[in-house]
Amino acid sequence: MRKKDKEIDAKLIFDYQSGKSTAFIALVKRWHVRFCKLAHFYVKDRDIAKDVAQESWTIIYNKLDDLKDPMKFKSWAISIVNRKALDFLRAQQREQKRKAEYKVSLSNNQIDKEDDKEEVKNILLKEIQKLSKEHQQVLQLFYVESYSLKEIGSVIGISVGTTKSRLFHAREQLKKVIIKYRKNGRI
């Protein structure tokens, strides 16, 4: 990057740190398209790249006052965009792994007879109806609607941690029921 560009960025950052909010807007106009392109390089999806860039701007905005050397804005900001893009990819890989594990667990637990399958389905449906509304809602959004944990949290208005907890506890309750029915020889 040319020294003049670094100086422009540094001036905008000093202006912003001095209280001129329009300086941040100018900084966004200078860098947003580049951040979107960089994120797109990683995630290969324009909409997701825009989301990654937006999340990066949120971090930049919140931490810009802490930036010690405004001349290093470019490398600092790009490292944030890189981390956010890689975080997205890691989350996507975890999601794919979780779905693959779920599919394997389903295939490992297939029941040979059609009548048995129907009985298990009916048992599970009855047991799901016994769960709390919160647990039913999370199961519905996760398994039927294929929402991610983050999306479920946004839809319901709870944290990702709470979403994970509800999903875990719902699964555990259903697992206990399946074990009980297997011990009794019903499935």
N, C-alpha and C positions, 0 to 999 in steps of 0.2 A: 504494500500500500504506500502510496506516495506520502511524503511528509506533510504536504499541504492538506490531504484528506484527514490525516491524524489530527492536525491542528484544528480543522473544522469541527471534528467530533469533540475534541477537548474543549473547544470554546462553547459548543452546545451543552456539554456536560457541566462546565463551570456556570453557565447561565442558568441551567436547570437547578443546580445545587444552590444558586443564589436566589432562587424563588421564581424564576421565569418559567412558568409551565409550558409556554409555547415552544420553548427550546426542546422539550421532550418530544413534542409533536413533530418538530423538524427532524429530530434524530430517528424517529420511527419512519418518516417518509424516506429518509436516506437509506435505511437498512432493511425495512420489512420485506421487500421483494427478494433481496439476497437471502434473508433468513428462510423464507418460504422455499426458495430453490435448494438451499442446503438441506432443509428437512426433507424435501421431496427426493433428494438423492438417496436418503436412507429409507424412507417409508414407502416410496413409489406410489403415492396416492395424493393427489392435489389437495383434497379436502382435509385429510389427516395432516398433511404438511402445514396447511394454514393453521390448524389447531395447535400443532407443535410450536409453530412460530408465535402464536398468540400466548400460549403458556410460557414461552421463553420471555416474551415481553413483560409478562406479569412479574416474573422473577427479576428481570432487569430493572423494572420500575421500582420494585421493593428494595433492591440492593444497590441502586445507583448512587445513593448518598454515601455508601461505604467504599465505593471505588476509589482507591488511593491514587492511581496514576491514570487520569483520563486519556492519556496518549495510548494506552493499552486497551482501549474500549473494544476495538475490533476482536482481538484474540480472546478477551474476557467474554464478550457477548457470544461469539461463535462457539466457545466451549460450552456455554449454557445451552445453545440450540443443539449442539452435538449430543450432550447428555440427555436432553429431553427426547430427542429422536431415538436414541438408544434405549432409553427407559420404555418408550412406546413399543419398540421391537421386542424387548425382553418380556413385557407384559403380554404381547401378542403370542410369543412363543409359549409362555406359561398357559395361556388360554388354550392354545392348540394342544398342548400336552395334556391338560386337564380333560379336554374333550376326547382325546384319543384314549386316555385311561378310562374314562367313563364308558366309551364304546367297547373297550376290551372287557371291562367288568360286566357290561351287559351281555356280551357274547359268551363270557365264561359262565354266566348264570342262566343261560337259556334252558328252558324246560322243554323236554321232548314232546310231551302230549299237549295237544291244543286245549283240552279241558283243564289241565293243570295251569296252563298259561292264563286262561280266563279266570280261574280261581285266584291265582296270585294277583292278577290285575284288580279283581274285585276286592280282595283283602287290602291291597295297598290303597285303593281309592277310599275305602271305608276308613282306613287308618289315617290317611291324609286329611280327611274331613274331621277327624278327632283332634288334629293339630290346631294350635292357635292360628288366628287369622294372619298374624305376622309371618309365621312359618309357612303357611299355605301360600301367601303372596310371594314370598321369596322363591319357593319351589316353582311356582307357576312362571314367574318372570325368568328364572334361570334355566329351567329345563324345557318349558314349553315355548316361551317367547325368545329364548336364546340371548337374553341380555347379559352383558358383562357385569361383574360385581360393582364396578364403578357406575355403570348406567342404572343398575337397580338402586344403588344408594341415592342417585340423583332423582330418580322417579319417586321413590318413597320419601325422600328427605331425611335419610340416615347416613351415617358414615360407612365407608367401605368395611371397616372393622366390624361394625354392627351387622352389616349384610353378611359377611363371612361367618360370624358367630351364629346368626339365625339359620343360615344354610347348613352349617355343621350340625347344629342341634336337631334340626328337622331330619337330616340324614341319619343321625344316631338313633333317633326315636323309631324311624322306619326300619333301621337295621335290627333293632331289638325285636320288633314285631316279626320280621322274617326269621330270625333265629328261633324265636318261640314257636312259630308255625313249623319250622323244619324239625325241631325237637319232637313235636307232637306228630310228625309224619304227614302233615297236611300238604306240604310242598316239598 
